[in-house]
Amino acid sequence: MALFKKRTVGKPGEWYYCLQHKKVEEGPECPAKDRFGPYASRTEATQAMETARERNLEWETDPRWHDAPSPPTED
């Protein structure tokens, strides 16, 4: 018996952005490795790449992830 069942049909109202086909799809049409989502609306899914860019920029400029180098220690 499989631990996880593969869903072949999405729930109504679940939207995804397919990275391979560069299109919005309702329900999981493409493999999970090739998509962002789920999103609550088609509009949110359409903006998936912009959302990802914004989140990446926030992460790259977050001071919590860029610690100042430690001063050299003298032995």
Secondary structure, DSSP 8 states (H G I E B T S, - for coil): --SS----S--TT-EEEETTTTEEEES--S-GGGEEEEESSHHHHHTHHHHHHHHHHHHHT-GGGS---------
